[in-house]
Amino acid sequence: MTNKEQLNKYINQMNRWREFRGEALIDMDNIDSYVDDILDNLRGNLSPEDIHRDGEASTAEVNQKYRYYAQVYKGLQELGYEDADILYYL
């Protein structure tokens, strides 16, 4: 999958939770309004506790999640968004 496809997949996952909580859904055509939410969520996903599932994830699972989140971030970069804090995890 391309970086943009992974970003779309990530946003769809976020939208499932946002819909459940009654929040506005993220629209790729209006991503500017939600980029801070996306980056906050991504930083949380990249935290060692989350990516390693508190030590319960296998090495393969950690590597898969890391590659996925890295692609999501690259998709954001391709749209012109950067976050110095995320680079700490990547």
RODOVEX-364698 format. One record per atom (N, C-alpha, C): residue number from 1; chain; atom name; z, y, x. Coordinates in Angstrom, 2 decimals. Example, Ala and Ser with C-alpha at 12.3 -4.5 7.8 and 13.67 -1.06 7.14 Angstrom:
# residues 2
num  cadena  atomo  w  v  u
1  A  N  7.80  -5.69  13.19 .
1  A  CA  7.80  -4.50  12.30 .
1  A  C  7.80  -3.30  13.20 .
2  A  N  7.08  -2.25  12.85 .
2  A  CA  7.14  -1.06  13.67 .
2  A  C  7.87  0.03  12.90 .
# end
This chain:
# residues 90
num  cadena  atomo  w  v  u
1  A  N  0.00  -1.19  0.85 .
1  A  CA  0.00  0.00  0.00 .
1  A  C  0.00  1.25  0.88 .
2  A  N  -0.65  2.26  0.38 .
2  A  CA  -0.66  3.53  1.12 .
2  A  C  0.68  4.24  0.93 .
3  A  N  0.90  5.25  1.76 .
3  A  CA  2.13  6.03  1.67 .
3  A  C  2.27  6.68  0.29 .
4  A  N  1.16  7.20  -0.22 .
4  A  CA  1.20  7.86  -1.53 .
4  A  C  1.51  6.85  -2.64 .
5  A  N  0.96  5.65  -2.54 .
5  A  CA  1.24  4.62  -3.53 .
5  A  C  2.73  4.23  -3.49 .
6  A  N  3.29  4.15  -2.29 .
6  A  CA  4.71  3.83  -2.16 .
6  A  C  5.56  4.97  -2.74 .
7  A  N  5.13  6.21  -2.51 .
7  A  CA  5.84  7.35  -3.08 .
7  A  C  5.80  7.29  -4.60 .
8  A  N  4.63  6.98  -5.17 .
8  A  CA  4.52  6.84  -6.63 .
8  A  C  5.43  5.74  -7.15 .
9  A  N  5.48  4.61  -6.45 .
9  A  CA  6.36  3.51  -6.83 .
9  A  C  7.82  3.96  -6.81 .
10  A  N  8.20  4.69  -5.76 .
10  A  CA  9.57  5.19  -5.62 .
10  A  C  9.93  6.14  -6.77 .
11  A  N  9.01  7.03  -7.08 .
11  A  CA  9.24  7.99  -8.17 .
11  A  C  9.35  7.26  -9.50 .
12  A  N  8.54  6.24  -9.71 .
12  A  CA  8.65  5.44  -10.94 .
12  A  C  10.02  4.79  -11.06 .
13  A  N  10.53  4.28  -9.92 .
13  A  CA  11.87  3.68  -9.92 .
13  A  C  12.93  4.74  -10.24 .
14  A  N  12.78  5.91  -9.62 .
14  A  CA  13.72  7.00  -9.91 .
14  A  C  13.66  7.38  -11.39 .
15  A  N  12.44  7.41  -11.94 .
15  A  CA  12.27  7.81  -13.34 .
15  A  C  12.94  6.85  -14.31 .
16  A  N  12.99  5.57  -13.95 .
16  A  CA  13.70  4.62  -14.82 .
16  A  C  15.17  5.00  -14.95 .
17  A  N  15.78  5.34  -13.83 .
17  A  CA  17.19  5.75  -13.86 .
17  A  C  17.36  7.12  -14.53 .
18  A  N  16.42  8.03  -14.25 .
18  A  CA  16.50  9.36  -14.86 .
18  A  C  16.38  9.26  -16.39 .
19  A  N  15.49  8.40  -16.86 .
19  A  CA  15.33  8.21  -18.30 .
19  A  C  16.60  7.64  -18.90 .
20  A  N  17.19  6.66  -18.23 .
20  A  CA  18.43  6.04  -18.69 .
20  A  C  19.55  7.08  -18.81 .
21  A  N  19.60  8.02  -17.86 .
21  A  CA  20.64  9.05  -17.87 .
21  A  C  20.26  10.27  -18.72 .
22  A  N  19.07  10.25  -19.31 .
22  A  CA  18.64  11.35  -20.17 .
22  A  C  18.18  12.57  -19.39 .
23  A  N  17.76  12.39  -18.14 .
23  A  CA  17.29  13.50  -17.31 .
23  A  C  15.77  13.63  -17.43 .
24  A  N  15.28  14.78  -17.03 .
24  A  CA  13.83  15.01  -17.05 .
24  A  C  13.15  14.09  -16.05 .
25  A  N  11.99  13.58  -16.42 .
25  A  CA  11.25  12.67  -15.55 .
25  A  C  10.46  13.45  -14.51 .
26  A  N  10.30  12.85  -13.36 .
26  A  CA  9.55  13.45  -12.26 .
26  A  C  8.07  13.20  -12.51 .
27  A  N  7.30  14.25  -12.39 .
27  A  CA  5.86  14.19  -12.59 .
27  A  C  5.19  14.51  -11.25 .
28  A  N  4.31  13.63  -10.79 .
28  A  CA  3.63  13.86  -9.50 .
28  A  C  2.85  15.16  -9.50 .
29  A  N  2.39  15.60  -10.65 .
29  A  CA  1.64  16.86  -10.71 .
29  A  C  2.55  18.07  -10.56 .
30  A  N  3.86  17.87  -10.74 .
30  A  CA  4.81  18.97  -10.64 .
30  A  C  5.96  18.57  -9.70 .
31  A  N  5.59  17.92  -8.61 .
31  A  CA  6.59  17.36  -7.69 .
31  A  C  7.43  18.45  -7.02 .
32  A  N  6.88  19.66  -6.89 .
32  A  CA  7.63  20.75  -6.25 .
32  A  C  9.00  20.96  -6.89 .
33  A  N  9.06  20.82  -8.19 .
33  A  CA  10.31  21.05  -8.91 .
33  A  C  11.36  19.98  -8.63 .
34  A  N  10.92  18.83  -8.13 .
34  A  CA  11.83  17.69  -7.98 .
34  A  C  12.00  17.21  -6.55 .
35  A  N  11.34  17.85  -5.60 .
35  A  CA  11.36  17.35  -4.23 .
35  A  C  12.78  17.27  -3.66 .
36  A  N  13.64  18.21  -4.01 .
36  A  CA  15.03  18.15  -3.53 .
36  A  C  15.75  16.92  -4.07 .
37  A  N  15.52  16.60  -5.33 .
37  A  CA  16.12  15.39  -5.93 .
37  A  C  15.61  14.13  -5.24 .
38  A  N  14.31  14.11  -4.96 .
38  A  CA  13.70  12.95  -4.31 .
38  A  C  14.28  12.78  -2.91 .
39  A  N  14.36  13.87  -2.16 .
39  A  CA  14.90  13.80  -0.79 .
39  A  C  16.37  13.42  -0.79 .
40  A  N  17.15  13.95  -1.73 .
40  A  CA  18.57  13.57  -1.82 .
40  A  C  18.70  12.07  -2.08 .
41  A  N  17.90  11.57  -3.00 .
41  A  CA  17.94  10.16  -3.34 .
41  A  C  17.51  9.30  -2.14 .
42  A  N  16.48  9.74  -1.46 .
42  A  CA  15.97  9.01  -0.30 .
42  A  C  16.99  8.98  0.83 .
43  A  N  17.67  10.10  1.07 .
43  A  CA  18.74  10.13  2.09 .
43  A  C  19.82  9.11  1.75 .
44  A  N  20.18  9.02  0.48 .
44  A  CA  21.17  8.04  0.05 .
44  A  C  20.68  6.62  0.27 .
45  A  N  19.41  6.37  -0.04 .
45  A  CA  18.85  5.03  0.15 .
45  A  C  18.79  4.63  1.62 .
46  A  N  18.62  5.61  2.48 .
46  A  CA  18.52  5.34  3.92 .
46  A  C  19.87  5.27  4.62 .
47  A  N  20.94  5.54  3.90 .
47  A  CA  22.26  5.48  4.54 .
47  A  C  22.53  4.04  4.98 .
48  A  N  23.21  3.87  6.09 .
48  A  CA  23.47  2.50  6.59 .
48  A  C  24.16  1.62  5.56 .
49  A  N  25.08  2.16  4.80 .
49  A  CA  25.79  1.36  3.79 .
49  A  C  24.83  0.82  2.74 .
50  A  N  23.89  1.65  2.34 .
50  A  CA  22.95  1.25  1.29 .
50  A  C  21.88  0.31  1.82 .
51  A  N  21.29  0.67  2.93 .
51  A  CA  20.16  -0.13  3.44 .
51  A  C  20.62  -1.51  3.90 .
52  A  N  21.87  -1.62  4.33 .
52  A  CA  22.41  -2.91  4.76 .
52  A  C  23.21  -3.60  3.66 .
53  A  N  23.29  -2.96  2.49 .
53  A  CA  24.08  -3.46  1.36 .
53  A  C  25.48  -3.88  1.83 .
54  A  N  26.12  -2.95  2.53 .
54  A  CA  27.48  -3.17  3.05 .
54  A  C  27.57  -4.46  3.86 .
55  A  N  26.53  -4.74  4.65 .
55  A  CA  26.54  -5.89  5.54 .
55  A  C  26.06  -7.18  4.92 .
56  A  N  25.64  -7.15  3.66 .
56  A  CA  25.23  -8.38  2.98 .
56  A  C  23.73  -8.64  3.04 .
57  A  N  22.95  -7.67  3.47 .
57  A  CA  21.49  -7.85  3.51 .
57  A  C  21.08  -8.59  4.78 .
58  A  N  20.05  -9.40  4.64 .
58  A  CA  19.52  -10.09  5.82 .
58  A  C  18.70  -9.10  6.65 .
59  A  N  18.42  -9.49  7.87 .
59  A  CA  17.61  -8.63  8.74 .
59  A  C  16.24  -8.37  8.12 .
60  A  N  15.65  -9.38  7.52 .
60  A  CA  14.34  -9.22  6.88 .
60  A  C  14.41  -8.23  5.72 .
61  A  N  15.47  -8.31  4.91 .
61  A  CA  15.63  -7.37  3.79 .
61  A  C  15.79  -5.94  4.30 .
62  A  N  16.60  -5.77  5.33 .
62  A  CA  16.82  -4.43  5.91 .
62  A  C  15.50  -3.88  6.44 .
63  A  N  14.75  -4.69  7.17 .
63  A  CA  13.48  -4.23  7.73 .
63  A  C  12.48  -3.87  6.63 .
64  A  N  12.45  -4.67  5.55 .
64  A  CA  11.54  -4.39  4.44 .
64  A  C  11.92  -3.07  3.76 .
65  A  N  13.20  -2.88  3.48 .
65  A  CA  13.64  -1.64  2.84 .
65  A  C  13.36  -0.44  3.74 .
66  A  N  13.62  -0.60  5.03 .
66  A  CA  13.39  0.50  5.98 .
66  A  C  11.92  0.90  5.99 .
67  A  N  11.03  -0.10  6.08 .
67  A  CA  9.59  0.20  6.09 .
67  A  C  9.17  0.89  4.79 .
68  A  N  9.69  0.41  3.67 .
68  A  CA  9.37  1.01  2.37 .
68  A  C  9.80  2.47  2.31 .
69  A  N  11.06  2.74  2.67 .
69  A  CA  11.56  4.11  2.61 .
69  A  C  10.86  5.02  3.62 .
70  A  N  10.49  4.47  4.77 .
70  A  CA  9.73  5.25  5.76 .
70  A  C  8.38  5.64  5.19 .
71  A  N  7.74  4.71  4.47 .
71  A  CA  6.45  5.02  3.85 .
71  A  C  6.61  6.06  2.75 .
72  A  N  7.68  5.97  1.99 .
72  A  CA  7.94  6.96  0.95 .
72  A  C  8.05  8.35  1.59 .
73  A  N  8.80  8.43  2.68 .
73  A  CA  8.97  9.72  3.35 .
73  A  C  7.63  10.21  3.91 .
74  A  N  6.83  9.31  4.48 .
74  A  CA  5.52  9.71  4.98 .
74  A  C  4.63  10.23  3.85 .
75  A  N  4.78  9.64  2.66 .
75  A  CA  4.05  10.14  1.50 .
75  A  C  4.44  11.57  1.17 .
76  A  N  5.73  11.86  1.29 .
76  A  CA  6.20  13.24  1.08 .
76  A  C  5.67  14.17  2.16 .
77  A  N  5.66  13.68  3.40 .
77  A  CA  5.14  14.49  4.50 .
77  A  C  3.67  14.82  4.28 .
78  A  N  2.91  13.85  3.79 .
78  A  CA  1.49  14.08  3.53 .
78  A  C  1.28  15.17  2.47 .
79  A  N  2.28  15.35  1.62 .
79  A  CA  2.21  16.41  0.61 .
79  A  C  2.81  17.73  1.12 .
80  A  N  3.29  17.72  2.37 .
80  A  CA  3.78  18.94  2.99 .
80  A  C  5.29  19.12  2.96 .
81  A  N  6.03  18.07  2.64 .
81  A  CA  7.49  18.17  2.56 .
81  A  C  8.14  17.51  3.76 .
82  A  N  9.11  18.19  4.34 .
82  A  CA  9.83  17.69  5.50 .
82  A  C  11.33  17.79  5.23 .
83  A  N  12.10  16.95  5.90 .
83  A  CA  13.55  17.02  5.81 .
83  A  C  14.13  16.54  7.13 .
84  A  N  14.75  17.44  7.87 .
84  A  CA  15.29  17.11  9.19 .
84  A  C  16.38  16.05  9.11 .
85  A  N  17.15  16.03  8.03 .
85  A  CA  18.24  15.06  7.90 .
85  A  C  17.71  13.63  7.80 .
86  A  N  16.58  13.45  7.15 .
86  A  CA  16.03  12.11  6.99 .
86  A  C  15.56  11.57  8.35 .
87  A  N  15.11  12.45  9.21 .
87  A  CA  14.66  12.00  10.53 .
87  A  C  15.79  11.34  11.31 .
88  A  N  17.02  11.68  10.99 .
88  A  CA  18.18  11.03  11.61 .
88  A  C  18.17  9.53  11.33 .
89  A  N  17.76  9.14  10.13 .
89  A  CA  17.74  7.73  9.73 .
89  A  C  16.47  7.02  10.16 .
90  A  N  15.38  7.79  10.34 .
90  A  CA  14.11  7.17  10.71 .
90  A  C  13.96  7.23  12.20 .
# end
